[in-house]
């Protein structure tokens, strides 16, 4: 989908961001475009000059369509070494000294660490805001290699966050973990629940019957069996294998669809051939990556995300905005958006039988699906609407600028 460009109410006064240079940095051009473009557009609408920094990929050229300059920064997401990290920090320092940004906003552990350390090495008066988008695989696994990587990352973040004015967390569990470990100070920590969802774009009544009918026909779907949908990158920590196992048990009762493709830049990707083989055995449809997921959500009856840990899961927010009941895991991030027994069910992570039971309960109760779906939409409007999230970030930017 192409993110919308929400407009700011007009004002005759000059906005504090007018004429300022803002840099947005993360490790993947897709995620920067998919999840942060509305934030960049809002800053641009308020008069800021905006730069997007990430390793160059298939979405890099799209920023220019919105008047945003994309600056490629080569980083290997799959491997980490102190030497490579040091080279990245030096490159970032040079980039920042060339651009002289007034504010740098980063997303995810490594960008947060790299940018903070690069800014500490420079003499720039740049403001620095870091967003922790979730704790990820480093906090899901506990093998010796992961523990070492986690320790190294925390050492880097502790130093990087000394340079940050604000560290944004998407859920309270992550904030409490970082404060407990002394990675940031209480006065730095702010809570903003995710990147928001455009509730005007993700609205059930906007998908036409004709669009849904085309999908049914193209993929030979039946209107006589409920559809259970999962949308995710194909990585282990999203609970892909549990979803496929649950589908194999329930394929006689419902149609299962898994939308997404492998994330080969992730340290723990699932190979497409392996997923295809298991999906074929479970009768799961694999349409791959979809640019516009609204029609898939519109034909679904239940949305599932059995992830091991999240920040605030954007896919669940989109499903909620489309009035779907949710089955997710009782982990940070998921339990911040799904209220067990109210707009869906929460099950223990990695427990396939509990996942089967929750899905089965919804499959057998159409009235419950409808009630929970309506509540999902209500909560998306109340707590996670894109406009509310953008407003919170703009307030952070302005407060940061007005300090100096």
N, C-alpha and C positions, 0 to 999 in steps of 0.2 A: 504494500500500500504506500501511497505518497502521503506523509504526514501533512496535516493542515497547518496553516499559518494563522493562529488565533490573533485577533487584533486587540490592541490595548485601547481602552477608552481615551478619547482625545484630550489633549491638554495644551493650553497656550504657552505654558512655561517650558523652559529647556530642561529636559530630564538629566539627572546626574550622570547617566551613562552615555549621554551624547558626546561623540568625539573620542570615546575611550576605545582602546584596543583590548579585545578579550580573546584568550586562547582556550580552546576546549581540547583535551587530550585523553585518549584511551588507547587500548591495544588493538582495536579492530574497527575498520572503517564502517562495516555493516552496523555494529552496535552504536557507533556514534551517530550514524544517519538514522537508524531505525528508532532509537530511544531518546536521542538528545537534540534532534533537529528542531523540534518546536521551541526548545529552550534557546537555541542559537538564534532562531528567527525572532523570538520575542526581544532578545537583546538588540538585534539588528534594527527592529522596528523602533526601538527607543533611541536609536542614533549611534549605536556602537559599531565598530569595525570588528568583524568576527573572523577568526581563523580556526580551522579544524585540523588537528594534528593526530595522525595515526599511521600505522603501516599501510602502504598503498594496496588496495584490493579492488574488487569489482564495483564498489560503491563510491570510490574516490572521486570519480568524474561528476557525480550527481550534485555535489555541493555547489559547483559553479552555477548550476541552474538556479540557485537561490541567492547568488551573489556572495557566497562564502568561499574564501580562499582555502583550498586544501593543501596542507604541507606534509609531504610524506616523510615518515621517520621509520627506517627499517628496524624491526624488532622481531626476534624469533620467539613466538609465544610458547612453543613446545618445550624448549630447553631453557635452563637458567644457570648462569655461572657468574661469580663475582666479576670476572674480567669483562664479560659481555655487558653486565649491568653498569660497570664503570664507564665503558665506551658510550653506552646510551645516555648516561648522566652528562658526560662531556658534550655529546651532540646536543642534548637539550639545553645545556647552558649556552652553547653557541647560538642556538635558535632563539632563545629568550633574549639574549643580548642583542641579536640582530633585529628582532621585532619590537623590543622594549614594551611588552604588554603591560597594561594597567592592572589586569587581573588574569590569573590562570586558574581554570577549573578542571580538575581531573576526576576520573572515575575508575575504580577498581584498585587492587593492592599495588601492583607494580607501577602503573602510572602515578599513583599517589606518592609512592616512595621515590621514583625517579625524579619527578618534578620538584618535590620538596627539597631533595638533596641538591638538585641543579640550582634552584633558587638560593639555597644557603651558600653555594659557592660564588654566586654573583653578587654584585653590589646594587642590584636593581631594587627599587622601592615597590616592586610588583606585589599586589595582594594575591593570596593563595587560598583557594577553597578546595578541599578534597572531599569526594563522596565515596563512602564505603558501600558498594553496591551489593554486598553480601560477602560472607566469609569464604565460601567456595570449598574446593577440594582440600585445601590445606587444613580445614577444620572438620572435614568429614572423615578423613582417614587418619590413622594413628601409627602407621608403620615407621620404622627408624628413619627411612629416607624422608618421609613426609614431616616427621618431627624436626629433623634438621632443617628442611626447607622453611618450615613455619618459624623456627627460631631465627633464621637468617632474615626472613621477611619482617618479622616483628622488630628486629634490631634496626633495620632500615627505616621502617615506618616510625619508630620512636624518634629517630633523628629527623626524619622528614617533617613530622607533624609539629616540631618546634618552630617551623617556619610558617605553619598554617594559621590563619585567623579563625577559620571555621572547619570542623570535620563533621560532615553530614552523614547520618546513619539512617537507614531505611526501616529498621526495626529495633525494638528495645533490647532484644537478646544480644545483637551485635554491639550495640552501644555499651551495654553492661560488661561484655567480655573485654572490650578495649579499655574501658575505665579500670576494670579490675587488674589488668596487666600493666596499667600505667602507660599505655601507648599514646594516649592523649589526655588533656586536662578536662575536668568537668566543664569549665568555662568555654571550651572550644566546641563541645559536642552539641549538635542540633539534630532534631528529628524531622525528616521530610519523607513521607511514605511513598517512595518509589518515583518513577518518572511520570506517573499519571496516565490516564486513559481518556481519549477524546470521546466523550459520551454522546456527542452529536454525530460523529462518524460511525462509532460502534453502537448502533441502535437497531433493534430487530425489525422495526417497520420500514427501514430504508432498503432492505434486500427484497427485490421483487420476486414474485412467484415464478416468473420466467427464468430468472437467474438460478433459482433453486432447482427448477425442473431441468435446466441444462446440465447441472452437476449430477443429478440423479441419472440422467440418460448417459452422460459421458462415462461415468464410472460404474454403470449398471447397478445402482443402489436401489434397494427396495423401500417403499414407503410403509410396508407392513411390519418392519422390525425397527426397534429403536436404534439410534446411532450413538455410539460412545466415542468421543473424540479426545485425542491428546495432541497438543502442539508443543514441539520442543526440539532443541538441538539433540542430535543422536549421541549423547554421552551417557556413561553409566550412572553418574550422580543424579540424573534427572529421573531415574526409576524406569527407564525404558524396558529393561528385562522383566521387571515385575508387571508392567503393563501388558507385555506380550504374553506372559504366562497366564495372567488373569483372562486375557482375551481367548486363549486356547481353551480354558475351562468354560467360558460363557458364550462361545461362538454360536451355539444353537439358539441362544436367546436374544442376541443383538448383533449389530454390525459394528465393527471396531475399525477406527481410522487413526493413523499416526501421521501427522503432518510435520515435516521437517527434514533436514538432511544432516549428514555428518559434519562435525566441527573438527576438521583435521588439525587446527591450530591448538586444540585443547590437549592437555597431557594424557587424558583418558578417553579418546574418541572410540566410538563403535564403528566398525567397518560396515559399509553399505551392504556388502555381500552377506555378512553374518546376520544383519538385521533382516534382510530379504528372506533368508532361509528360515529364520524363526517366524517371521510374519506369515510366510506361506503356510507353515504348519498350523498357525493359530487363526488363519483366515483373516488377517489384518490387511486393510488397504493401505498402501504406501504411495501417496501422490507426490511425495518429495516436497521441496521448498515451494511455498505459495506466496506470491507477491501481495495478494489481497486475500486475507483469511476470513473476511466477514461472511461470505456465502457458506463456507464450511461450518462456521459457528452457527449460522442461521438454520442449517439442516440438522444440527446435532440436538440430542436430547439430554446428554450428560457430558460434562467436561471433567477430565481426569488429569492430575499431575502428581505422581507419586515420588516427588523429588526428595533427596536426602537433606537438602538445606537450600534456602533461598535468601535473597535480600527482601524485595517485594516482587513476586512473580508477575511480570507484565502479561503473560498469556492468561493467567487467571483473571486479571483485571479486565481484559478484553472479553473473556467469556462471561464474566459477571455483568458487564455492560450490555451484553447480548442476551441477558436474562436466562442464564443457564445455571442449574444446580451444579455444585462442584464436589468432587471427591479428591481430596489432597491428603498429604501426610502431616502429622502433628509435629512439625519442625518449625524453626524460626522462619519468618517470611510467610509461609503458607497459613499458619495459625493467626497471622496478623490480618488476613483478609477473609478467611473462612471461619465462620462461627459454627462449631460443631452442632448439628441438629437444627440449625436455623436456616442457613443458606447452602448447606451441604454437609458433608461428613469428613472428619479427620481420622486417619488411621495411622498406626505406627509405621515408620519407614521400614522398608525391606521385608514387610510381612505381606506376602502375596494373598494369603487366605483372608486376611482382614480386608484387603482391597476388593477381593471378590465379593465378600459379604456386603460391603457398602454399595458397590455397584448393583448387586442383585436387589437390594432393598429399593433402590430408585427405579430399577427396571420394572419392578412389580407394582409400583405405585405412581401412576401418572399424575394424580392430584398432588402428591407430595413434590414431584418434579416441578410442577407448575408453581406451587407456593414458594419453594426454595428459589426457583429462578426469578420470580418477581422480587423477592428479598435481595437477591444478588444485584439486580439492577438498581434497586433503591440504595444499597450501600455504595455501589460504584458512584452514583450521583452525589451522595452525601460526603464521602470521605476521599475519593480518589480521582475526581474529575480533573482533567488536564489543567483547566484554568486555575484551580486552587493550588495545584502544585507549582505552576509557573509563577504565580503571585508570591508564593513563599520564597522561591529562589530569587526573584527580582528584589525582594525585600532584603535578602542576604547581600546581594550585590551592592545595593544602594547603601546599606549600613556599612559595608566594608569600605566603600569609596569615601563616604562622608567622615570616616574616622581620620582620614588624612587631609 
